[in-house]
Amino acid sequence: MKWITSTTIKQWADTRSAQGLLPELILRLIRATLTNTSNIRFPNGDAVHLTGWDGVVESADAIFNISPGISLWECGVNANPLQKANEDYNKRTKDPLKYDKASATFVFVTPRIWDKATEWVQEKKQSKEWKDIVHICPF
């Protein structure tokens, strides 16, 4: 029995509360999955407007399809995930703040169905700016 479908997630993404809850959802999933993290930061709720990365994870273990090490996360509920992904990727590639791109994985999360996400990742990987690039979205 399916409790949550991609349609349910899409409808939720259209709500105002999704902006603050998406990072919290990701944080809870990571905490439920990983046992060996040295650092995890995902501002959520009213804190989503803080400057910096939407999420930072330092872990000796792999999570989802993300290799061990530092992963730097950007989340967006925008109706156009391609536009949001490009904006976040370009901003963080230009200024990754204090992080070394060559040793960090860039992760983009959207609750939107994004049929070109795999192609986007492959295109961005060709630049070899980051250790790896991953997207997380419902299919």
trRosetta pair geometry for C-beta under 8 A, 3 or more apart (Angstrom, degrees):
i j d omega theta_ij theta_ji phi_ij phi_ji
2 5 5.5 64 144 -71 135 86
4 8 5.0 -126 -153 78 65 143
4 9 6.5 70 171 -51 105 90
5 8 4.8 108 50 1 69 100
5 9 7.3 -132 99 -1 42 86
6 9 5.5 -52 -149 38 38 113
6 10 6.3 43 151 -23 67 103
6 113 5.8 66 172 -74 126 111
6 138 4.2 169 -119 142 93 130
6 139 6.9 -94 -93 87 145 21
7 10 5.6 -50 -146 35 33 113
7 11 6.4 32 155 -17 65 104
8 11 5.9 -56 -150 37 29 109
8 12 6.3 30 152 -19 63 108
9 12 5.6 -55 -148 38 32 113
9 13 6.3 40 151 -28 65 103
9 111 4.8 -145 168 -174 101 102
9 138 5.0 123 68 -15 156 156
10 13 5.6 -50 -150 27 32 116
10 14 7.2 34 152 -22 60 100
10 111 7.0 179 -86 135 38 93
10 112 6.6 73 -115 -123 81 52
10 113 6.3 -24 -80 -11 120 98
10 138 7.6 -115 -48 64 81 136
11 14 5.9 -52 -162 25 36 114
11 15 7.8 39 144 -26 61 98
12 15 5.8 -51 -166 17 45 115
12 18 5.5 130 146 -89 77 118
12 111 6.6 -82 84 159 100 155
13 18 5.1 144 -127 -173 35 168
13 22 8.0 50 -112 -75 78 124
13 77 4.7 -174 -159 -159 84 97
13 110 7.8 46 -129 175 141 74
13 111 4.1 -171 -79 87 117 120
13 112 5.8 161 167 -67 171 71
14 18 7.4 88 40 -2 23 145
14 79 7.9 47 -101 -86 79 94
15 18 5.0 118 68 -20 80 99
16 19 6.6 -39 -180 10 49 110
17 20 6.2 -65 -166 46 53 99
17 21 5.5 36 147 -14 84 122
18 21 5.6 -70 -131 50 31 104
18 22 5.7 44 171 -40 73 100
18 77 4.6 120 117 -118 119 158
18 111 6.6 -97 -169 25 130 151
19 22 6.8 -41 -143 13 16 109
19 48 5.8 174 147 95 89 165
19 77 5.6 -112 -81 19 62 133
20 23 7.2 -62 -170 35 35 100
20 24 7.0 27 144 -11 66 116
20 44 5.6 101 179 175 69 69
20 45 4.5 56 -178 -119 123 22
20 46 6.6 9 -120 -46 137 32
20 47 8.0 102 -139 42 97 59
20 48 5.1 -137 -105 -14 64 132
21 24 5.2 -62 -151 43 46 115
21 25 5.9 51 152 -27 77 102
21 44 7.0 66 -110 -173 22 116
21 45 7.7 54 -71 -77 52 56
22 25 5.7 -51 -147 33 31 113
22 26 6.5 29 156 -16 64 104
22 44 7.9 -164 67 -128 47 104
22 75 5.0 168 119 170 123 136
22 77 5.9 -167 -34 -60 147 105
22 109 6.8 163 165 119 116 120
22 111 6.2 -122 -110 -32 119 115
23 26 5.6 -54 -147 38 35 111
23 27 6.2 40 153 -22 67 106
23 42 4.6 179 174 173 99 101
23 43 6.5 1 135 83 159 46
23 44 4.1 -160 88 -91 105 92
23 48 6.0 169 9 -101 139 102
23 54 5.7 -135 -97 174 121 98
23 55 6.2 -179 -142 -61 99 107
23 75 5.4 -163 -71 27 80 159
24 27 5.5 -51 -146 36 32 115
24 28 6.3 31 156 -18 65 105
24 42 7.1 161 -84 122 34 120
24 44 3.7 123 -56 179 85 163
24 45 6.7 61 -54 -38 128 76
25 28 5.9 -57 -149 37 29 109
25 29 6.4 28 154 -18 64 107
26 29 5.7 -56 -148 37 31 111
26 30 6.3 31 155 -19 66 106
26 42 6.1 -164 86 -139 102 153
26 55 6.3 -80 110 -71 136 160
26 73 7.0 164 147 176 154 157
26 75 6.6 -140 -11 -85 149 136
26 109 5.9 -16 -85 -145 141 175
26 136 7.9 117 -114 89 114 151
27 30 5.9 -57 -148 36 28 110
27 31 6.3 24 156 -15 65 108
27 40 7.1 125 -140 156 86 117
27 42 3.8 -153 -73 60 111 145
27 44 6.4 -107 1 -32 138 136
27 55 7.2 -157 -73 -118 83 122
28 31 5.8 -54 -143 40 31 109
28 32 6.2 28 157 -18 65 109
29 32 5.8 -59 -146 39 28 109
29 33 6.1 18 157 -14 64 116
30 33 5.8 -68 -145 42 28 106
30 34 5.7 -9 174 11 71 116
30 37 7.5 62 154 -67 107 151
30 40 6.3 171 119 -143 136 137
30 42 7.6 145 29 -27 139 142
30 57 6.2 -125 -157 -104 149 139
30 63 6.1 27 -131 -169 82 156
31 34 6.8 -62 -117 51 22 86
31 40 7.1 154 -74 121 84 167
33 63 5.5 105 112 -139 132 100
33 64 7.5 30 155 -43 170 69
34 37 5.0 69 129 -42 135 106
34 40 7.9 158 73 -72 141 139
34 57 7.8 149 -9 -165 167 125
34 59 5.4 -72 -149 -130 145 144
34 61 5.6 167 -134 68 91 125
34 63 5.4 -42 -62 -85 111 122
35 61 7.2 58 46 -4 68 155
36 59 6.0 104 97 -162 74 84
36 60 4.7 -63 134 52 125 102
36 61 4.8 110 56 -17 112 111
37 40 4.9 19 154 -40 149 111
37 57 6.4 -71 -135 -162 122 85
37 58 6.5 113 -166 79 76 58
37 59 4.5 -42 -104 -94 72 92
37 61 7.8 -73 -63 35 65 99
38 58 4.7 -54 63 105 94 111
38 59 7.0 179 12 -91 73 37
38 60 7.3 78 -23 -26 103 90
39 56 6.5 -27 127 120 110 104
39 57 7.2 166 94 -153 70 28
39 58 4.0 40 45 31 98 114
40 55 7.9 -14 -168 -168 71 92
40 56 7.2 179 -144 91 31 63
40 57 5.3 15 -112 -114 79 73
40 58 7.4 -133 -61 32 55 64
40 59 7.8 37 -71 -58 98 101
41 53 7.7 92 92 82 110 105
41 55 6.5 169 91 -149 61 49
41 56 4.6 14 49 48 103 96
41 57 7.9 -154 30 -67 59 48
42 54 7.0 20 -140 148 72 66
42 55 4.3 5 -99 -109 86 98
42 56 7.9 -163 -62 28 59 52
42 73 7.3 -12 -104 70 96 140
43 47 3.7 -120 -173 127 104 111
43 48 5.9 169 116 -86 97 37
43 50 4.9 -87 -176 33 178 127
43 54 7.3 -111 50 -154 86 48
44 47 6.1 28 48 59 24 101
44 48 6.1 25 -135 -63 32 91
45 48 6.9 176 68 -21 26 92
46 49 7.3 -42 171 17 55 104
47 50 5.3 -7 -179 -16 75 117
48 54 7.3 14 -148 -133 82 92
52 97 6.3 43 -131 -85 78 160
53 56 5.2 95 83 -55 141 90
53 72 5.1 -102 -127 -163 146 91
53 73 6.3 96 169 55 107 57
53 74 6.9 -98 -152 -71 72 70
53 92 7.4 68 -99 -115 87 128
53 97 6.9 -109 -32 14 95 143
54 73 5.3 -89 79 109 92 84
54 74 5.0 111 14 -126 121 38
54 75 4.5 -158 150 15 158 89
54 109 7.9 -130 99 39 142 111
55 71 7.9 -5 113 110 100 90
55 72 7.4 153 87 -166 63 37
55 73 3.2 -8 62 58 106 128
55 74 7.8 -145 28 -53 84 23
55 75 6.9 67 -10 -25 112 109
55 107 7.5 -47 75 73 116 120
56 70 7.2 -22 -166 -161 87 92
56 71 7.6 161 -154 84 41 54
56 72 5.9 -6 -107 -112 73 65
56 73 7.0 -144 -61 20 31 89
57 63 7.1 -59 144 31 156 147
57 66 7.9 72 77 117 136 150
57 70 7.3 153 84 -152 53 44
57 71 4.7 -4 58 55 101 97
57 73 7.0 54 -5 -23 99 118
58 69 7.3 -49 -142 167 64 34
58 70 5.2 -15 -100 -96 79 72
59 62 7.9 169 107 -66 119 12
59 63 6.3 54 70 -22 160 116
59 68 5.9 -113 103 -140 76 71
59 69 7.4 -17 61 32 59 17
59 71 7.7 -16 23 9 101 105
60 68 5.4 8 -176 -156 28 129
61 68 5.8 163 83 -99 3 102
62 65 7.8 -10 174 -147 113 20
62 66 6.3 167 -161 83 72 53
62 67 5.7 -41 -108 -131 97 32
62 68 5.4 -72 -62 -47 61 73
63 66 5.2 -11 67 57 75 106
63 71 7.7 -111 52 10 113 153
64 134 7.5 124 104 168 120 147
64 136 6.6 -20 177 -97 163 123
65 134 6.0 170 88 -135 93 128
66 71 5.1 13 179 -89 141 150
66 105 5.4 157 -153 108 98 161
66 107 6.3 -20 -96 -82 136 127
66 132 7.4 164 -139 93 65 134
66 134 5.3 -96 -86 -2 88 167
67 105 6.3 153 44 -57 85 140
67 131 7.5 -110 60 135 128 120
67 132 6.1 111 15 6 114 154
69 103 6.5 -129 -179 166 138 81
69 104 7.1 -152 132 -109 112 45
69 105 6.9 117 81 -9 107 101
69 131 7.1 -55 95 109 152 168
70 99 6.5 -165 141 -145 147 121
70 103 6.5 59 38 122 114 86
70 104 4.5 -49 98 -112 108 88
70 105 7.1 172 99 21 55 73
71 104 6.7 148 -106 -171 26 78
71 105 4.3 -26 -112 67 82 105
71 106 7.9 -175 -160 -70 69 9
71 107 5.2 37 174 -18 111 125
71 134 7.6 -24 -144 34 124 128
72 92 6.9 171 125 -171 132 142
72 96 7.0 117 66 -158 178 99
72 99 5.9 171 -65 75 141 173
72 104 5.2 32 -9 165 110 130
72 105 7.0 171 23 81 68 50
72 106 5.9 -27 70 -108 96 54
72 107 6.8 168 80 22 41 82
73 107 4.5 -27 -104 74 73 110
73 108 7.8 158 -156 -86 59 24
73 109 6.3 12 -168 -6 106 115
74 85 7.9 139 94 -123 125 53
74 88 3.9 143 154 -175 163 145
74 89 7.8 -138 38 -56 152 53
74 92 6.6 -135 -48 -28 133 145
74 106 7.6 -3 7 -172 105 86
74 107 7.2 168 26 88 62 58
74 108 5.4 -17 70 -111 96 69
74 109 7.2 -180 91 25 45 75
75 108 7.8 155 -89 -163 32 50
75 109 4.5 -22 -108 70 79 107
75 110 7.4 157 -160 -77 57 46
76 81 6.7 149 90 -125 113 68
76 84 3.8 -172 129 166 165 146
76 85 7.3 -140 37 -58 137 57
76 88 6.8 -145 -33 -35 129 137
76 108 7.5 -20 18 -168 103 92
76 109 7.5 148 23 82 57 60
76 110 5.5 -21 73 -97 78 92
77 110 7.0 152 -100 -147 31 72
77 111 5.9 3 -119 31 81 108
77 112 7.4 133 -158 -36 45 97
78 81 6.5 154 78 -82 89 44
78 83 6.8 -98 126 75 144 101
78 84 4.2 157 40 -56 137 134
78 110 7.5 -61 48 -129 72 117
78 112 7.5 -53 81 -26 53 143
79 112 7.1 133 -146 -103 29 142
80 83 4.1 32 117 19 119 117
80 84 6.4 145 92 -14 69 88
81 84 5.6 -59 -143 44 37 110
81 85 5.8 39 158 -23 71 107
81 110 4.2 64 -122 -164 123 175
81 112 4.5 -161 -45 68 122 132
81 114 4.3 -76 72 -88 147 130
81 117 7.3 -25 119 -83 136 99
81 137 6.8 46 -153 -105 164 148
82 85 5.8 -54 -143 37 26 110
82 86 6.3 24 158 -16 62 108
82 114 6.9 156 -51 -149 74 114
82 116 6.5 14 -84 73 120 122
82 120 6.6 -156 -123 -87 83 140
83 86 5.9 -59 -149 38 27 109
83 87 6.3 28 154 -19 64 107
84 87 5.7 -54 -146 36 31 112
84 88 6.2 23 159 -12 66 109
84 108 7.9 145 114 -165 91 121
84 110 6.9 125 79 -91 135 125
85 88 6.0 -60 -146 42 27 106
85 89 5.9 27 158 -20 65 112
85 108 4.8 59 -124 -174 95 162
85 110 7.3 -71 -60 -34 101 130
85 114 8.0 94 -28 -156 139 159
85 117 7.9 166 -69 -123 165 79
85 120 6.1 41 116 165 151 151
85 135 7.2 -10 -121 -109 139 117
86 89 5.7 -54 -137 40 27 111
86 90 6.0 24 164 -16 64 110
87 90 6.2 -60 -145 39 23 106
87 91 6.2 20 158 -17 62 112
88 91 5.8 -58 -143 39 28 110
88 92 6.0 11 165 -5 66 114
88 108 6.2 139 82 -110 138 108
89 92 6.4 -68 -142 46 22 99
89 93 5.8 22 161 -21 64 113
89 106 6.7 83 -120 161 80 148
89 108 7.0 -41 -60 -63 95 132
89 124 6.1 -91 -156 -122 149 140
89 133 7.9 30 -122 -136 119 129
90 93 5.9 -54 -136 37 25 109
90 94 6.3 24 161 -17 61 109
91 94 6.1 -64 -155 38 24 108
91 95 6.8 -45 169 46 61 90
92 95 6.9 -82 -133 73 29 55
92 96 5.5 58 177 -101 75 64
92 97 7.9 -36 -138 -6 79 86
92 106 6.5 145 105 -126 137 119
93 96 7.1 17 -115 -58 20 92
93 101 6.9 63 -132 -113 62 148
93 106 7.8 -15 -70 -85 83 156
93 127 7.9 9 -144 114 147 150
93 129 5.2 11 -141 153 112 157
93 130 7.5 -90 -104 -46 91 101
96 99 4.6 -94 144 68 112 91
96 100 7.5 149 97 -75 146 5
96 101 5.2 -169 -44 -63 159 90
96 104 7.1 149 -172 55 141 147
99 104 5.1 26 164 -37 124 158
100 103 4.7 32 95 30 113 102
100 104 6.2 144 80 -13 57 102
101 104 5.9 -77 -132 47 29 101
101 106 7.6 1 -144 -47 88 109
101 129 5.4 -45 154 155 143 75
101 130 5.0 -89 -179 -97 91 62
101 131 7.3 -173 154 -16 51 71
102 130 7.4 -154 -90 -144 26 26
102 131 6.0 84 166 -63 33 78
103 131 5.5 49 -145 -58 15 131
104 130 6.4 -70 85 -152 72 92
104 131 5.7 157 57 11 23 116
105 130 6.6 93 -130 161 31 117
105 131 5.5 -71 -68 76 62 105
105 132 4.3 -14 -117 65 96 94
105 133 7.1 -180 -164 -81 71 24
105 134 6.0 21 170 1 117 110
106 124 7.8 -94 76 144 137 139
106 130 4.6 -77 -6 -120 108 166
106 132 7.5 -160 31 95 65 50
106 133 4.9 -11 65 -113 100 76
106 134 7.3 170 88 27 52 65
107 133 7.9 171 -80 -160 37 47
107 134 4.8 -14 -110 70 78 100
107 135 7.5 156 -161 -95 58 25
107 136 6.6 17 -177 -6 102 107
108 133 7.8 10 0 -174 99 89
108 134 7.5 -179 27 93 63 52
108 135 5.0 -21 69 -113 94 76
108 136 7.4 -176 92 26 47 68
109 135 7.6 158 -84 -165 35 55
109 136 4.6 -12 -110 65 80 106
109 137 7.2 162 -158 -68 45 67
110 114 6.0 66 76 -27 137 134
110 135 7.6 -19 19 -169 96 100
110 136 7.6 157 28 85 52 61
110 137 4.8 1 68 -100 85 110
111 137 7.2 172 -117 -139 9 73
111 138 6.6 22 -164 0 53 110
112 137 6.3 -33 71 -150 57 122
112 138 7.8 -163 100 41 14 89
113 137 6.9 139 -118 154 26 113
113 138 6.0 -57 -84 86 71 87
113 139 6.8 101 -137 -126 86 32
114 117 4.3 85 106 -52 111 105
114 120 7.8 -34 151 7 124 139
114 135 7.3 -96 80 165 137 143
114 137 4.8 3 26 128 108 169
116 119 4.8 -52 -170 45 77 117
116 120 5.8 87 129 -31 85 97
117 120 5.5 -54 -148 33 33 115
117 121 6.5 33 155 -19 66 103
117 135 4.5 -147 -178 104 115 159
117 137 5.5 -168 -75 33 161 134
118 121 5.8 -52 -151 34 32 111
118 122 6.5 31 152 -17 65 106
118 135 7.6 -127 -73 44 41 129
119 122 5.7 -54 -147 37 33 111
119 123 6.3 35 154 -21 66 106
120 123 5.8 -56 -150 35 29 112
120 124 6.4 21 156 -13 65 109
120 135 6.8 68 78 -50 114 147
121 124 6.0 -61 -147 41 29 106
121 125 6.2 33 155 -25 66 107
121 133 5.2 -179 -149 109 80 106
121 134 6.9 30 -128 -118 132 22
121 135 5.4 -121 -62 -8 118 108
122 125 5.7 -52 -145 31 29 114
122 126 7.1 42 153 -32 59 96
123 126 6.0 -49 -166 13 33 115
124 127 6.1 -45 -170 19 47 111
124 129 7.7 -66 176 34 82 111
124 130 7.8 10 146 25 105 119
124 133 4.9 -112 101 132 120 178
125 128 7.3 41 171 -70 52 50
125 130 7.9 -79 -112 60 58 95
125 132 7.5 -4 -114 -148 105 51
125 133 5.3 -139 -72 32 80 116
130 133 5.4 101 70 -60 136 85
